[in-house]
Amino acid sequence: MSEPSGELLQVRYEGSIAVITFNNPKRMNALNLAMRMTMYERLLEIEANEACRAIVLTGAGSNFCSGGDISEMAQRQVLAARMRMDLPTRIIRLLVTGPKPFLCAAEGNAFGLGVSLVAASDFAVAAADTKFSCAFIKVGLIPDFGGLWSIARKVGHRKAMEMAAFAETYDAQQALDMQLINRICEPGQAFAVTMEAAEKLAKNPPVAMALLRSALNTGNDTLDQSIATEINFVSVLQHTDDFGEATRAFMEKRKPNFTGR
């Protein structure tokens, strides 16, 4: 499923990990419509691939993603604009509610929807010289690509308002301090460090991983909802072959072999 090198969005597999690369370095990996269409199509394939256990998003060249491609932005009628927003919302729903964990490896700039993706990810690594900016307001917009949900969920309502309204630039240490990212690494090493984390997540039992993501992303807004999620999900997980394999492996003092069943 690897893409030719000239494609604006590339997909390849490294073992059980699908690597999605934004390949528009001349525009700092800004996502244009063609890239978004390809991303949605490839994500449908990835999510349906049982051999894939994790997804890593990265950018070609020296940047992660500078946001949407401003050269394609234009004033539109409200109904046309609403239709255009359908695709990015489909993409972020797949990434957030799908069964496979997704991680971001950020180098250079992560602006606009680049911040939305980082915030929505399960694990994010940034090089020490990475810059982040929730820059939507500078072009008269508000966070999209799920950013209204993901950014506030990671950094809190008050900080999300500050980030979106002032559109200031934050360095990697500030991003770590506000819990926008998980880890800082040396420049040029974000992908390698992210892949190490992805490989660890890929070894987890797939059903438990899928339900953990669902529980944390959509099933814990209130105490009652959290308790209901625990009851529903744990009872399902205790019925899986992977749970039985884990208990046997523990008793036999060996590593479990998870099959996703």
N, C-alpha and C positions, 0 to 999 in steps of 0.2 A: 504493500500500500504506500510505498514511498513515492514522493512527487518529483518530477524533473526539477533540476536546479533553478530553472527560470521561473517557476511558479511563485506567485506572490505569497502563497501560504503553503507550506510544506508539511507533510506528515510522514513519519517513519516510525518503525518499531525498534526498540532496543530491548530485546527479551520480551517481558510481559508489560513493558511500559510504552505507551504511545507518546511520541514527542511531536508537538505542534509548534512550528516555527513561523513567526511572522517575518516574511522575507521581502520587506519593502524598505531596505536601508536608506535609499536616497531620500525618503520622506520620513525617516526616523521610525519606520515600521508603523506609520499611521494606517489604520484599518479603513480601506475603501469598501465600496459595495461588493465588488468581486471577491475580496478577501472574506467578507462576512458570509457571502453565499457559500463559498467553498468550505468555510469553517463549519457551518451548520450541516452541510452534507457529510463531511468527514466525521463530525461528532456522532451523527446517527450511526455510521458504520462502526466507530470505535465503541460506542456504548453497547452495540449488539455483539461485539466480539468477546466471547467468553474467555479467550486466552489473554485478553488485556486486563491488567489489574490496577493500573494507575495512568494518569495523564499528566504530562508536563508541558506547560506553556513557556516559550522562550522567544527571543527576538534575534534575528540575524544582525551581524555587524556589532555595533557598540551600544545599541539601545534596545530596551524591552518593547515599549509601545508609547508613541507620543499622543495617542488619542485617536479621534476620528479624523479622516482626511478632509481638511478644511476646503480643499479645492473642489470637493463635491457638495459642500454645504451651500444651501440657497434658501431664500425666503419661499415658503410654500403655503398653499392653502391648508387649513387645519386638517381636513380629512386625508389629504395626501400625506401630510406629516405623520398622522396617526398610523397610516398603512406602512410608512417607511420604518416606524419604530417596531413593527411586528417582528422583524428578523432578529435584531439584537436581543429582544426579550425571549425569543425562542432559544437562542444560543445560551443565555445565562441560565435559563431554566434547565437545560440539558446538563450544564456544568454543575449546577448547585444541587439539583434533585436526582441526578443520575446515580447509579450504584458505585461508580469508580471515583476514588479521591483524585482531586486535581491540584497540582502544585505550580507555582510560578517561580521562574528564575529571572530576576531583574538585574539588568546592567544599564548604565547610562541614564536615560530618562524614562520615567513611568508617569505620564501625564494623562489627564482626562480619563477616558475609559480604561487606560492602563492601570490607573489607581483602582477603578471599579473591579477589574479582574483580580488584582492583587488582594484586595479586601475580601472578595468572594471565595478565594482559594482556601484550601484546607491547610496548606503550608506554603510559606513564601520566603525565599532567600533573596537578599539584595547585596550586591557588591558595595563596598564601603563608600564609593564615590557616586552611588546612584542618587538621583534627585526625583522627588515625588511632588506633583502638584495637581490638586483637584481644580483644574483650570476652566471648567465649563462656563462659569459666570462671565469670563472674559469675552466670550462670544455670545453672550445673552442667553445662555442655557443653564440647566440644572443637571446634576449627575444623572447619567443613564447607564445602560448595560447593567442594570440592577444596583447601581451605586447608591441610590437612596436607601436601599436595604443593607447592602453589604458594608458600606463605609461606617454607617452609624452602628451597626452590629459589632464591628471590630473595635472602633475607637470611642464609642459613646455618642449620645445625641449632641452634647455641647461641643465636643471637639469636631464632630462632623459638620456642624453649622459653621464653625470657625473656618474649617478647611474649604468648604464650598463657597462661603460668602466672601472671604478675603483672597482666596486663590493664591495663597503664598506657597513658596517652594520649601520643601522639607528635605533634610539630608537623611541618610540611612539610619543614623543613630536616633534621630528624632522619630523616624518611622518605627523603629524597634521599641522605643520608649512608649509610644502611643499604641503599641500592639497591632500596628498595621502589617508588620512582617514578623517572622519568627527568628531569623538569624541573619547576621552580617558576615560577609566573607571578603577575601582579598579580591580586587578587581580582576575580572577574567575568570573567576572560579565559581560564579553563581550557578552555572549549569551543572558542573560536576558535583557541587555540594547538594543541589536539589535532587539530582539523580540518586545520590546516596540515600536521601530521605525517601524518595519514591520507591526504591528497591526494598526498603524496610516495610513500607506500607503495603507493597505488592505481596509480601509474604503473609499478611494477615488473612484470616478466613474471609472470603469475599462477601458472604451474606452478612456476617457481623459488621464488616466494614461499610456495606451499603446501608444497613439499618442504623449504625452509629451516625453516619452523615445525615440521614433523614431525621433522626432524633434531635440532633443538635441544630440543624438548619430550619426545620419546620415543625418540630414536635415538643418544644419546651417553653412556649411563651408564658404559660402560667403553671403554678404548682399542680393543679388538677390535670392539665394537659400532659405535663411531664410524667405524672404517676400513671396515667392511662397509656402513655407511650411505653413506659417501662414494662407494664403488664403485658401489653400486646406484643412488643418486640422480643422481650426475654422469653416468653412462652414459645414463640416461633423459633428462636435461636436454640433453645434447649431440645428442639425436635430435629435439628439438622445433623447430618452425618459428621460435619466438621466439629460440632460440639462433642459428639461421642468420641471422635478421633483424638481430640485434645485431652479429654479426661483419661483415655487409655494411654496416651503418650506420656502423660504426667505420671501415672502409676508405674509405667514401664521405664521411666527415666530415659526417654528418647525425644527427639524432635518430632512434632506432628506433621503429617502430610495433608494439607488442606486441599480439597477438591472443589469447593464451592457448592457442595450439595448438602 
